[in-house]
Amino acid sequence: MNIVYCKVSFKNELEQILNLQRANLRFTQSEDEEMNQGFVTVQHDFDLLSQMNEMTAHIIAKDEGKVVGYALAMPNYFHDKIPILKPMFDLIDSLKVNQISVRDENYIVMGQICIEKSYRGTGIFEGLYSMFFNEYKSRYAHVITEVAVRNIRSVKAHLKVGFQKIYQYQEIDAEEWVVLRY
């Protein structure tokens, strides 16, 4: 295994991200599998993924040219571009941390992070975030993400790399979420 971390540069890398995303979408696996292995919630289309990448490049992990992990950068510009995420952006903008409004801080949302199943537990999650933080720390004060509480693997991994819980809430008749900030 020879993992290389880089920004997305080619169309086929975006296509590989979408394939990995489809394989890990919520409700495509058993409940136990989702709790133990994790899942992603939002399904992007190629055009939106490409627009996001043009504004702030996604970070990928590759092994022998194959995308085995990705971290999607989502600037606040996309607040209204993905309907399922609009409530998340609205919530984030309403939060205060240490009496400071999050809306007033320059932040980027981790749009999604995913590792191919056979590569999990090998440090790729940490590697993706390490490059993400290094690439964007000069442009953004914080990285914010939202993770389903039942996605135990993802919550633990985010806390391990230094994210802190800033809010938790329950959707009516749906998921319970934790908002995390780095």
C-alpha positions in Angstrom: 0.0 0.0 0.0 1.5 3.3 -1.1 -1.0 6.1 -0.3 -0.6 9.5 -1.9 -2.6 12.5 -0.8 -3.4 15.2 -3.3 -6.0 17.6 -4.5 -8.5 16.5 -7.1 -7.1 17.4 -10.5 -8.9 15.1 -13.0 -12.5 14.3 -14.0 -11.9 10.6 -13.4 -11.0 11.3 -9.8 -14.4 13.0 -9.3 -16.0 10.0 -10.9 -14.2 7.7 -8.5 -15.3 9.8 -5.6 -18.9 9.4 -6.7 -18.5 5.6 -7.0 -17.0 5.4 -3.5 -19.9 7.6 -2.2 -22.5 5.4 -3.8 -21.0 2.3 -2.2 -21.2 3.9 1.3 -24.6 5.7 1.2 -26.8 5.6 4.2 -29.4 2.8 4.0 -27.5 0.8 1.4 -26.0 -1.4 4.1 -27.4 -3.2 7.2 -27.9 -1.1 10.3 -25.1 -3.0 12.1 -22.8 -2.4 9.1 -23.6 1.3 9.2 -23.0 1.5 13.0 -19.7 -0.4 12.8 -18.3 0.8 9.4 -20.0 4.2 9.0 -21.9 5.7 6.1 -22.3 8.9 4.2 -25.6 10.8 4.0 -25.5 13.1 0.9 -25.3 11.9 -2.6 -23.7 14.5 -4.9 -24.0 14.7 -8.7 -21.0 15.2 -10.9 -21.7 18.9 -11.7 -22.1 20.0 -8.1 -19.0 18.0 -7.0 -17.1 19.6 -9.9 -18.3 23.1 -8.9 -17.3 22.5 -5.3 -13.8 21.3 -6.4 -13.3 24.4 -8.6 -13.9 26.7 -5.7 -12.0 24.7 -3.1 -10.3 21.5 -4.2 -11.3 18.3 -2.6 -8.5 16.2 -1.0 -8.1 12.5 -2.0 -6.1 9.5 -1.0 -4.9 7.3 -3.8 -3.3 3.9 -3.9 -1.8 3.0 -7.3 -3.9 5.7 -9.0 -7.2 4.5 -7.4 -9.1 6.9 -5.1 -9.5 5.1 -1.8 -10.6 8.0 0.3 -11.8 11.6 -0.1 -12.5 14.7 1.9 -15.0 17.1 0.2 -14.4 20.8 0.8 -17.6 22.8 1.0 -17.3 26.6 1.4 -20.3 28.6 2.7 -21.1 29.6 -0.9 -22.9 26.2 -1.3 -25.3 27.1 1.6 -28.3 27.0 -0.8 -27.0 24.6 -3.5 -27.8 21.3 -1.7 -31.3 21.4 -0.3 -30.8 18.6 2.2 -27.9 20.6 3.7 -29.5 24.0 3.9 -30.9 23.3 7.5 -27.4 22.3 8.6 -25.9 25.5 7.3 -28.7 27.5 8.9 -28.1 25.8 12.2 -24.4 26.3 12.1 -24.9 30.0 11.4 -27.2 30.2 14.4 -24.7 28.7 16.9 -22.5 30.5 19.3 -19.3 29.1 20.8 -17.8 31.0 23.7 -20.2 33.9 23.1 -18.9 34.2 19.5 -21.3 33.7 16.6 -20.1 30.9 14.3 -21.7 32.9 11.4 -19.2 35.7 12.0 -16.2 33.3 11.8 -14.7 32.3 8.5 -15.3 28.6 8.3 -15.5 25.8 5.8 -17.7 22.7 6.0 -16.2 19.3 5.6 -18.8 18.2 3.1 -18.1 14.5 3.5 -15.2 12.2 4.3 -15.1 8.6 3.3 -12.6 5.8 3.1 -12.9 2.6 1.1 -13.8 -0.2 3.5 -10.7 -2.3 2.9 -8.5 0.8 3.7 -10.2 1.8 7.0 -8.1 1.8 10.1 -4.9 2.4 8.2 -4.5 6.1 9.0 -6.1 7.5 5.8 -8.7 9.4 7.7 -6.0 11.2 9.6 -4.0 11.7 6.5 -6.9 13.3 4.6 -7.6 15.7 7.4 -3.9 16.5 7.9 -3.7 17.6 4.3 -7.1 19.3 4.5 -6.0 21.3 7.6 -2.7 22.3 6.0 -4.2 23.4 2.7 -7.0 25.5 4.2 -5.8 26.8 7.6 -4.7 30.0 6.1 -8.1 30.7 4.5 -10.5 29.4 7.2 -10.5 29.8 10.9 -12.5 26.5 11.4 -13.6 23.3 9.8 -17.1 22.3 10.7 -19.0 19.1 10.0 -22.1 17.3 11.1 -22.1 13.6 11.8 -25.0 11.2 12.6 -24.7 10.1 16.3 -25.3 6.5 15.3 -22.3 6.8 12.9 -20.1 5.8 15.9 -16.9 5.1 13.8 -17.0 8.6 12.2 -17.8 10.5 15.5 -14.8 8.7 17.2 -12.5 9.4 14.3 -13.4 13.1 14.2 -12.8 13.5 17.9 -9.5 11.6 17.6 -8.1 14.1 15.0 -9.1 17.1 17.2 -12.7 18.0 16.4 -14.8 19.2 19.4 -18.6 18.8 19.8 -20.3 22.2 19.7 -23.9 21.1 19.4 -26.1 18.0 19.3 -29.8 17.8 18.2 -32.5 15.3 17.2 -34.4 15.7 13.9 -38.1 15.0 14.3 -38.7 11.3 13.4 -35.1 11.1 12.0 -31.4 11.1 12.8 -29.7 12.5 15.9 -26.8 14.7 14.8 -23.6 16.1 16.4 -22.0 19.3 15.0 -18.2 19.2 15.3 -15.6 21.9 14.9 -11.9 21.9 14.4 
